[in-house]
Amino acid sequence: MGVLYYAEYLHLFERSRNTYIRACGMSYRTIEKRGLYLPVREAQCRYRMPARYDDLVHVRTAISEFRRASLRFVYELWNENKSQLLATGTTQHALINAEGRPVPLPDWFRELTPLRSK
C-alpha cells in the first residue's frame, strides 16, 4: 500500500524515547545499571495521516506524568517540514527493579527527565 506499517510507529516511539533519555544526559543502559527498569505496561497510537515509505519524519517526545511507580511518555509524529501531524501516542511504563518488583520513582530520574509543560 506504500504506507508505513502500523506497528512501526511503536518502534519509532521506542527509538525516540531512548533518544530523549540520552538527550537528558543518561543512556537507558546506565538507568538499568542503576537498577531501574521501565517495561511498557500500555501503548497507544492514534493514526491521523499516513507516513509513506522513505518519508523523513520528526518525533516529539516528552514525559507527561510521573506517578509513584510509573510514568507516561507522549509522542507526536510529524512530517518532514513539521506541517502535518501524522500520529500521536503514549506509552505507560512501570518502574521495577531487577527482580521485577515495583519501585518508587527515584529522585535522580525525576531530576533527569523534566515533565512536559502543559
Secondary structure as GFF3:
##gff-version 3
##sequence-region A 1 118
A	DSSP	alpha_helix	8	23	.	.	.	ID=ss1
A	DSSP	alpha_helix	28	33	.	.	.	ID=ss2
A	DSSP	beta_strand	40	47	.	.	.	ID=ss3
A	DSSP	beta_strand	58	66	.	.	.	ID=ss4
A	DSSP	beta_strand	70	78	.	.	.	ID=ss5
A	DSSP	beta_strand	85	94	.	.	.	ID=ss6
A	DSSP	alpha_helix	107	112	.	.	.	ID=ss7
###
